Amino acid sequence: MLQNIRRRHLIWLVGAFSLAGVVVIVVGMLIVQHANQANAQPPETELQSLPTPSHIIPYQDITGLKQYELAHTAALNWSTDAALINASSRWPNLLSISKVGEPNDWSYHFYSPKLKRKLFVTVTSDSQVQIFQHPIPVSLAPDTFAINEPLIDSPVALATWLDHGGKSMLQNNPGLELIIQLRADRTLSTPAWLVVGLNSNSDTNYAQSVLIRATDGRVLP
């Protein structure tokens, strides 16, 4: 059975990767495991403060927030009211800690209330921008957010995952898949990072997830 991943984190994964089908098997197992678990958010006073991560990600040039600038420019050229739904990236065959956060493609999903459509923007590791407009109008507007205040970037979120069980998981499961996503957290009205390591190659389908508030780096339940 999957371990150390909450139903709330599952919902994020479904939203991030339903189109690509990356975590279909994982999602099915998680639904069975967590179907009866409560999904209540504790008061903010119960949030646990996060110290500076002990791990340091050396790859600081290609990050979620830095590549966002290119994606945001492309989205505004598409529609001036474009708002960010989420930003995500994945490393499908991670072999060692030294590879965590290596330059990679980033995917950004935007929504335009005026057009009632979604735009998918990919920024490659060499900063090439690719866009795709979803052909079907959106009937239910998704949650969006603006990056208009300082947020922790993806290297800090990845380092936090390593500090919170990710290092041990990776050492014991080389070749796992690592997924990271930034999106709005409705319960906090603030963006948050979700980092998940998935080992779908073993009989246990082990997973390790960490949810981090992007405004101050606190680890959330």
C-alpha positions as CSV (number, residue, x, y, z in Angstrom):
1,M,0.0,0.0,0.0
2,L,1.1,3.6,-0.5
3,Q,2.5,5.3,2.5
4,N,3.1,8.9,3.7
5,I,0.8,10.6,1.2
6,R,-2.5,12.3,2.2
7,R,-5.8,12.5,0.4
8,R,-5.4,16.3,0.1
9,H,-2.1,15.7,-1.7
10,L,-3.8,13.2,-4.0
11,I,-6.3,15.7,-5.1
12,W,-3.4,18.0,-6.2
13,L,-1.8,15.2,-8.2
14,V,-5.0,14.3,-10.0
15,G,-5.3,18.0,-11.1
16,A,-1.7,18.2,-12.1
17,F,-1.3,15.1,-14.2
18,S,-4.8,13.8,-15.2
19,L,-4.1,14.8,-18.8
20,A,-0.8,12.9,-19.0
21,G,-2.0,9.9,-17.0
22,V,1.2,9.9,-15.1
23,V,-0.2,8.7,-11.8
24,V,-3.3,6.7,-12.8
25,I,-2.3,3.5,-10.9
26,V,-1.1,5.5,-7.9
27,V,-4.3,7.5,-7.8
28,G,-6.4,4.3,-7.8
29,M,-4.5,2.8,-4.9
30,L,-4.6,6.1,-2.9
31,I,-8.4,6.3,-3.3
32,V,-8.8,2.9,-1.7
33,Q,-6.3,3.7,1.1
34,H,-7.6,7.2,2.0
35,A,-11.3,7.0,1.1
36,N,-12.3,7.1,4.7
37,Q,-9.8,9.6,6.0
38,A,-10.8,13.1,7.2
39,N,-9.6,16.0,5.1
40,A,-9.9,18.8,7.6
41,Q,-7.3,21.6,7.6
42,P,-6.0,22.4,11.1
43,P,-5.9,26.0,12.3
44,E,-3.0,28.1,11.2
45,T,-1.7,28.2,14.8
46,E,-1.0,24.5,14.5
47,L,1.2,24.8,11.4
48,Q,4.7,23.6,12.0
49,S,7.5,26.1,11.2
50,L,10.1,25.0,8.8
51,P,13.7,25.7,9.5
52,T,16.2,26.4,6.7
53,P,16.5,23.1,4.8
54,S,19.7,21.3,5.6
55,H,20.0,20.2,1.9
56,I,21.1,22.6,-0.8
57,I,19.9,22.2,-4.4
58,P,22.8,23.4,-6.6
59,Y,20.6,24.0,-9.7
60,Q,19.5,27.6,-9.2
61,D,19.2,28.9,-12.8
62,I,16.3,26.8,-14.1
63,T,13.6,26.9,-11.4
64,G,9.8,27.0,-11.3
65,L,9.6,30.7,-10.5
66,K,12.4,31.8,-12.9
67,Q,10.9,29.9,-15.9
68,Y,7.5,31.3,-14.9
69,E,8.5,34.7,-16.2
70,L,8.7,33.4,-19.7
71,A,5.5,31.4,-19.4
72,H,3.6,34.4,-18.0
73,T,4.8,36.7,-20.9
74,A,3.5,34.1,-23.3
75,A,0.2,33.8,-21.4
76,L,-0.4,37.5,-21.4
77,N,0.2,37.7,-25.2
78,W,-2.5,35.0,-25.5
79,S,-4.9,36.9,-23.2
80,T,-4.3,39.9,-21.0
81,D,-6.4,38.4,-18.2
82,A,-4.5,35.1,-18.1
83,A,-4.1,33.8,-14.5
84,L,-2.0,30.9,-13.3
85,I,-3.6,27.7,-12.3
86,N,-0.5,25.7,-11.5
87,A,3.2,25.1,-12.3
88,S,4.7,21.7,-12.3
89,S,7.7,19.6,-13.3
90,R,8.7,16.0,-13.0
91,W,11.9,13.8,-13.0
92,P,10.7,10.3,-14.1
93,N,13.9,8.3,-13.3
94,L,15.7,9.9,-10.5
95,L,18.8,7.9,-9.5
96,S,20.6,10.0,-6.9
97,I,20.3,13.0,-4.6
98,S,22.7,14.9,-6.8
99,K,20.2,14.9,-9.6
100,V,17.3,16.4,-7.6
101,G,16.3,19.7,-9.2
102,E,18.4,19.2,-12.3
103,P,17.4,21.6,-15.2
104,N,14.2,20.3,-16.6
105,D,11.1,21.3,-18.5
106,W,8.4,23.2,-16.6
107,S,4.7,23.2,-17.4
108,Y,2.3,26.1,-16.6
109,H,-1.4,26.1,-16.8
110,F,-3.3,29.4,-17.2
111,Y,-7.0,30.3,-17.4
112,S,-8.6,33.3,-19.1
113,P,-12.0,34.3,-17.7
114,K,-12.6,36.4,-20.8
115,L,-11.9,33.5,-23.3
116,K,-13.2,30.8,-20.9
117,R,-10.3,28.7,-22.0
118,K,-7.1,27.2,-20.6
119,L,-3.6,27.6,-22.0
120,F,-0.8,25.2,-21.5
121,V,2.7,26.6,-21.6
122,T,5.9,24.5,-21.5
123,V,9.2,26.2,-20.9
124,T,12.0,23.8,-21.8
125,S,15.3,23.6,-19.9
126,D,16.9,25.7,-22.6
127,S,14.2,28.4,-22.2
128,Q,12.2,27.6,-25.3
129,V,8.5,28.3,-25.0
130,Q,5.8,26.1,-26.4
131,I,2.0,26.9,-26.0
132,F,-1.2,25.0,-26.5
133,Q,-4.7,26.3,-26.1
134,H,-7.3,23.8,-24.9
135,P,-9.9,23.6,-27.7
136,I,-12.9,23.2,-25.4
137,P,-14.3,26.1,-23.4
138,V,-14.2,25.8,-19.6
139,S,-17.7,25.6,-18.0
140,L,-16.4,25.8,-14.4
141,A,-13.6,28.3,-13.7
142,P,-10.6,26.8,-11.9
143,D,-8.9,28.3,-8.9
144,T,-6.1,30.7,-10.0
145,F,-3.5,32.8,-8.2
146,A,-1.1,35.6,-8.9
147,I,2.6,35.6,-8.0
148,N,2.7,39.1,-6.7
149,E,4.7,38.5,-3.5
150,P,8.0,36.8,-2.6
151,L,7.6,33.0,-2.7
152,I,10.1,30.2,-1.9
153,D,11.3,28.7,-5.2
154,S,11.3,25.1,-6.3
155,P,14.9,24.4,-5.1
156,V,13.9,25.2,-1.5
157,A,10.7,23.0,-1.9
158,L,12.8,20.1,-3.2
159,A,15.3,20.5,-0.4
160,T,12.5,20.5,2.1
161,W,11.2,17.2,0.6
162,L,14.7,15.7,1.1
163,D,14.7,16.8,4.7
164,H,11.3,15.3,5.3
165,G,11.8,11.7,4.2
166,G,12.8,12.3,0.6
167,K,16.5,11.6,1.1
168,S,15.9,8.2,2.7
169,M,13.3,7.3,0.1
170,L,15.6,8.1,-2.8
171,Q,18.5,6.3,-1.3
172,N,16.4,3.2,-0.8
173,N,14.5,3.5,-4.1
174,P,16.8,4.8,-6.9
175,G,15.0,5.4,-10.1
176,L,11.8,6.8,-8.5
177,E,9.7,9.5,-10.1
178,L,9.8,13.0,-8.5
179,I,6.9,15.4,-9.0
180,I,6.6,19.0,-7.9
181,Q,3.7,21.4,-8.3
182,L,2.9,25.0,-7.2
183,R,-0.8,26.0,-7.0
184,A,-3.3,27.8,-4.9
185,D,-4.3,26.3,-1.6
186,R,-8.0,27.2,-1.1
187,T,-7.9,26.6,2.7
188,L,-5.0,29.0,3.2
189,S,-5.7,31.5,0.3
190,T,-2.0,31.3,-0.6
191,P,0.1,29.3,-3.0
192,A,1.8,26.1,-1.8
193,W,4.3,23.6,-3.2
194,L,3.6,19.9,-3.3
195,V,6.6,17.6,-3.8
196,V,6.0,13.8,-4.2
197,G,8.3,10.9,-4.7
198,L,6.7,7.9,-6.3
199,N,8.2,4.4,-6.5
200,S,5.9,2.5,-8.8
201,N,8.4,-0.1,-9.6
202,S,8.2,-2.0,-6.3
203,D,5.4,-4.2,-4.9
204,T,4.6,-1.6,-2.2
205,N,4.2,1.4,-4.6
206,Y,5.7,3.6,-1.9
207,A,5.2,7.4,-2.0
208,Q,6.6,10.2,0.1
209,S,4.9,13.7,-0.1
210,V,5.5,17.1,1.5
211,L,3.2,20.1,1.2
212,I,4.8,23.5,1.8
213,R,3.3,26.9,2.1
214,A,5.1,29.0,-0.5
215,T,4.9,32.3,1.3
216,D,7.0,31.3,4.3
217,G,8.2,27.7,3.8
218,R,6.1,26.1,6.5
219,V,5.3,22.4,6.1
220,L,1.6,21.8,6.1
221,P,-0.4,18.8,7.3
